[in-house]
Amino acid sequence: MSLWERTPERRRATAWPPAEPPGTAAAVTAADEGGGLRPGTLHRGVSGVDRGPVPMSAEQFDGLRDPMARVFFRRGRWPMTLEEVLDGLTEAGELPAQSVYLIGEAGQIPPHEAPGLRRDFRFAITRAEPGKDADLLVSSDPGSVFLQVAAWDPEAGVFNYYMRISPAWVWTGDSRSALAPESRGKGCFDSHVNGSVVMKELKQPWSNWQSMSATIQLAPDDPLRDNPLYRQVIGAERLELTVKGLIARWTAARLSTVVTDGVVAHPDRLLRQLFTSTTVNLASTSVQSATVGASGQDLVLPLGFWLNADALLNDLGLPVGAGSAPSAPASLYADSVAAFGFRMEERVSGFTRPGDTFFAFMVPEAAYEDNDVVRQAVERGLVPARFAACALMVDFTEPVFSPARAHLMRYVPTAPVPVATWCADIAAAVVDAARTLPADSPEAEFARNWAVPEAEWPEVFARRVDTYLEKVAARIRTASGFDDCVRLAESRRRTFKEMRLNEFALTLPTTDIPADAPRLRMHEDGTVGVPTSGGSP
């Protein structure tokens, strides 16, 4: 990470090095790197491509057609605060429909219990034409210490990402920069992994967001109460719909350019969202953890913990008979919180409190944006539904971070391939390799899936899912079975915590499970074990 990325105007997060205080030598170096930041100038600074912010070329500047460029930069206007951005849009009569949302990982911790804890509240603000998708998303803290914008460019079909670094603005890349090898996973694309907008807690109860499920707690004298934007905050259930729509818009724009003259130019960039977890969302129960007692109602665990239900059941339509996600006795959950030493902990501030996250049992699940790429690719005829299903059913009990599915990426070409046969050719290569490999290899499992006749795969795969869900539903009603699931959940959380998307210490709980405990996986018989060395099931 270059020094300029560590400017104090990036938000505080565990994933980034501590920011140097304003005025220090390091902070000055960050602002001056690459020739200095000139007031009244749009700079470009794409991590992995540019050494630091440099003035954007006139040709590139003239090509920007998003709202920030159109309303501000091309008119010689340089708003330095959140309020100036919003007021400037309003004065120009642009994108008048405004929605304000609020998030804070410490938002459900009563202020009187932790008076010294930094709350790290952030506004997420969308601006749109009435009745249309948002074209501008702004992320900022109430004091405008950091100010970041994602702006849709309809001509280029991308989001442009900007960050204010006083006294200027820096273009940090666009959606396609996220896919390019030199900038992938770097800078703002450590969270906007595939070039789209991000809302990690995308489903009910929208953990950490103000929503219909929970209200963020403020101290009586918190200055945020006097912030006009705070008084406009609405529930994150609305933001979920907005974000899903924007992800779909970028996916559609991206896939419209995937094929040229009957050829897929970068097959690996497309199929990695089928075979790997490029990113994740976070899901939980809708039950407040503090309310779960030994005699309470059964706890329905997130369906995305057990399998990629969104892709397999909703998008590909497997006719699964299970009516709901497996549930466990509340007493087993309550016992596990005590036995495994669950606590909310932020070492930087010294804060610690026994218990789980506000909503119980938060875990990573398959990312909506990964699934949307697969869904739209199937709908467009780029990827046959059967091929997608056969891939997803490899190690399907591990909906995220599956080494077995990721192993199959070695059969995906990196060079251009004909769209008419590319998936069939990949399948043939995997099936051919499976002939000389063990029966428990990822290749062998894919080959067994591929051998199911075209007319039968939905029912055959659905029966496997039903059998699996029946087995886990029985096992998690036993103390040993539920404890195994707690260890599995923590194993997946540890993998998430290694990602740059893990920004704040209070997003997930801390437990007494050793940090070096082996990674675990779920088997189809409902038992939990250690993956084999080859990543096979």
RAFEN-V941326 format. One record per pair of residues at least 12 apart in sequence whose C-alpha atoms are under 6 Angstrom apart, sorted by the first residue. I is the first residue (numbers start at 1). GAP is how many residues later the second one is. Records with the same first field share a line. If there is no record, write none. Layout:
BEGIN
I = GAP ; GAP
END
This chain:
BEGIN
3 = 27
4 = 26
6 = 13
7 = 12
9 = 136 ; 137
10 = 136
11 = 135
13 = 490 ; 491
14 = 489 ; 490
15 = 485 ; 488
33 = 19
34 = 18 ; 19 ; 20
39 = 128 ; 129
42 = 13 ; 14 ; 127 ; 128
43 = 12 ; 13 ; 127
44 = 12 ; 126 ; 127 ; 128
45 = 127
46 = 126 ; 127
47 = 136 ; 139 ; 140
48 = 134 ; 135
65 = 88
66 = 85 ; 86 ; 87
81 = 63
82 = 62
95 = 32 ; 33 ; 34
97 = 30 ; 31 ; 32 ; 33
98 = 28 ; 29
99 = 26 ; 27
100 = 25 ; 133
101 = 22 ; 23 ; 132 ; 133
102 = 20 ; 21 ; 107 ; 108
103 = 18 ; 19 ; 105 ; 106
104 = 16 ; 17 ; 104
105 = 103 ; 401 ; 402
106 = 13
107 = 109 ; 110
108 = 108 ; 109
111 = 108
122 = 18 ; 19
123 = 16 ; 17 ; 18
124 = 14 ; 15
125 = 12 ; 13
135 = 16 ; 17
136 = 14 ; 15
137 = 12 ; 13
147 = 17
148 = 14 ; 15
149 = 12 ; 13
157 = 96
158 = 17
159 = 15 ; 16
160 = 14
161 = 12 ; 13
175 = 20
178 = 16 ; 17
190 = 310
191 = 310
196 = 51
200 = 81 ; 82
201 = 81
202 = 38
205 = 81
210 = 25
211 = 24 ; 25
212 = 23
262 = 156 ; 157
263 = 154 ; 155 ; 156
264 = 152 ; 153 ; 155
265 = 151
266 = 150
268 = 144 ; 146
273 = 97
275 = 130 ; 131
276 = 130
277 = 123 ; 124
279 = 88
280 = 84 ; 85 ; 86 ; 87
281 = 83 ; 84 ; 86
282 = 81 ; 82 ; 83
283 = 79 ; 80
284 = 18 ; 77 ; 78
285 = 16 ; 17 ; 75
287 = 72 ; 73
288 = 70 ; 71 ; 72
289 = 69 ; 70 ; 71
294 = 36 ; 37
296 = 34
298 = 29 ; 30 ; 31 ; 32
299 = 28 ; 29 ; 31
300 = 27
301 = 26
303 = 22
304 = 61
306 = 91
307 = 89 ; 90 ; 92
308 = 91
311 = 60
318 = 140 ; 144
319 = 143
320 = 142
326 = 147
328 = 148 ; 149
340 = 171 ; 172
341 = 170 ; 171
342 = 13 ; 14 ; 168 ; 169
343 = 12 ; 13 ; 166 ; 167
344 = 165
346 = 159
356 = 153
357 = 152
366 = 33 ; 34
390 = 59
394 = 52
395 = 142
397 = 125
403 = 132
404 = 38 ; 131 ; 132
430 = 13
431 = 16
440 = 96
441 = 95
442 = 94
468 = 56
471 = 55
472 = 54
488 = 32
491 = 28
END
